[in-house]
Amino acid sequence: MSVVMEFAIFPLDKGEHVSQYVRKVIEMIDALPCNSQLTPMGTIVECDTMDECLRVISKANVLLGSIWQLAKSRNLPTGTDRISAFSKLLAGARGHLKS
């Protein structure tokens, strides 16, 4: 079984150019043994357990300290290989848009 979490986390008081802060979180997520997908509006993370997903948020909090805002956290569905299923769904939708 797996848990999928989508979230966006960024500093509020650093102006428009926040990539140096967001990069730290992305690098941390990439180093984890879980599937992830960066999207324009956030990051999707697939972990084996709910605790692992929550640890991702906790580690991001440590990296950014008190300067961050959790913009969204939604739907933590459980199941198997949800990111692959989402990827297939998005690929199908994009295929229809190109037609």
N, C-alpha and C positions, 0 to 999 in steps of 0.2 A: 504494500500500500504506500501511497505517497501523498504529500500535502503540497499544494501550490499556493503561493502568495504573490500578490502584485503590490508593489509599493513604490513611492517616489520620496526621496529624502534629499534635502538641500538646505544650505544656510540662507537665512532670511536677511541678514544684515551685511552681506558682502557685495551688494550691488548686482549688476547684471552678469558679471563674469564669474561664475561659480565652478567652472570646470575643474579647477585644481582641487576643489574640495570633493566634488562628486567623483572625480577620478579615484580618489583614495577608497571610496566605498566600492566602486566597480572592481578595482584591483583585489580588494578583500573578497568580494563575491566570487571572482574568477578563480581564486586560490582554493575555494571550498570544494569538497567532493560532492557537489550537487549540480543539477542542471540549472542553467539560467539563460534568460534572453532579455537583452536590453531593448526597450521600445521607446518611441518618442515621448511617451507620457509616464514612463516608469520602468521598473525592472520586474520581470517575472522570475521567481525562484521556486524550484521544485526540490523538496527535501523528503527524506524518508519519514520524518515525524514532525509533528507540530512543534515540539521542543527545538528541533534543528532550525525551523523557520524563525522561531522567536529569537534564537541565538544570532541569526543574521542581523535582525534589528538591533539587538544588544551590541554586537560588534560595531555596527555602523554608528551607534550612539557613542561608543568609546572613541571612535575615530574622529567624529565631529564635535564631541563635547556638547556644550550647551548652545551652540550656534545654529542648530538644525531645526527643521520643521518636517514632520512626517506629513506629507501631503495627502496620501491616501493609503489605505490598507483595506483591501476588500477580498471577499470570497476566498476562503481557504478550503477549497474542495479537496476531498480525499479521493484517491483512486490510483490507477497505475499509469505512469508515463503520460501525464497530462500535458506537458510542454510539447511532446511529439504530436499529441492530438490537436492542440491549439495551432501548432505549426502547419499541420495538414489542412486544417480549416482555413487558416489565413492564406495558404498557397492556393487553395481552391477559389477563394473569394477574389484574390488577385488575378487569377486566370480568367475569371468571368469579366473583370474590369478591363482586361486587355482585349477581350473579344469584341 
